[in-house]
Amino acid sequence: MKIDVLTLFPAMFAGPLDESIVMRARRAGLLDLKIHNLRDYTYDRHKTVDDRPFGGGPGMLLKPEPLFAAVEKLAGKDTRVILLSPAGRSFNQAIARKLARVPEVLLVSGHYEGFDERVREELAHDELSIGDYVLTNGALPAMVIVDAVTRLLPGALGDDESAQEESFSHGLLEYPQYTRPAEFRGKKVPEVLLSGNHAEIAKWRAEQARSRTRERRPDLM
Ligand SMILES: C[S@@+](CC[C@H](N)C(=O)[O-])C[C@H]1O[C@@H](n2cnc3c(N)ncnc32)[C@H](O)[C@@H]1O
């Protein structure tokens, strides 16, 4: 999978995407990730990317020209162009799964008050939000999406089954899990998990996932 990210803050990406499973996926050639600086697509001496909104109001907006130039250069005809915006569809595991099957994605992150509306209308195939709060720019949302999608690429996790069993994969939260020791500070691991009875363990886990979801996230039921 190829993911390009367009941002005003390329330096923010050093670190989070150079570690752990994402870095392993990059090294293994499962993910081709490139970070592009929006300022490289400006044509004036000051490398201007923003301007005041027509009609007045606070803050600055990202101008259309550099964004159009960048997207037209970076996106091929099959690239899915996604704007990051608090006003977008809520990103979730189902969307992550769909994106993991798209060969080329361009994530466009905003800054200031966001994008000139013509960018949304003409360039974007989709608009995603990572939650109902406002961040200063789209770099963190882009990293969240790259991370969530990369771990779903076949071969990215040591054991591909991990992604099938975890929270949201069946519309439920994950069941509780334990590791050694079987007793810690007086707290024992549930007996059934030590029983070796796989059918009973699967039944217990399914019940736990349902009751945990009902209690914490009834909206998912
Ligand atoms: C300060 S925000 C702009 C908020 C915009 N004025 C609004 O009210 O919707 C600047 C940029 O950060 C990114 N951003 C902020 N919060 C986000 C979120 N929850 N999900 C995705 N992107 C977000 C977007 O790229 C946005 O253009």
The ligand as a Gaussian input file, in Angstrom:
#p B3LYP/6-31G(d) Opt

LIG

0 1
 C       -7.993000      23.980000      14.000000
 S       -8.480000      22.736000      12.880000
 C       -9.739000      23.539000      11.942000
 C      -11.091000      23.403000      12.551000
 C      -12.194000      23.997000      11.694000
 N      -12.181000      25.418000      11.760000
 C      -13.530000      23.489000      12.188000
 O      -14.147000      24.152000      13.031000
 O      -13.950000      22.401000      11.746000
 C       -7.143000      22.684000      11.755000
 C       -6.955000      21.361000      11.025000
 O       -6.664000      20.334000      11.944000
 C       -7.152000      19.093000      11.470000
 N       -8.036000      18.538000      12.522000
 C       -8.330000      19.108000      13.702000
 N       -9.128000      18.327000      14.444000
 C       -9.330000      17.201000      13.708000
 C      -10.078000      16.001000      13.923000
 N      -10.786000      15.815000      15.030000
 N      -10.061000      15.063000      12.961000
 C       -9.366000      15.244000      11.821000
 N       -8.652000      16.361000      11.550000
 C       -8.635000      17.328000      12.481000
 C       -7.862000      19.375000      10.165000
 O       -6.993000      19.045000       9.098000
 C       -8.142000      20.870000      10.242000
 O       -8.206000      21.463000       8.950000

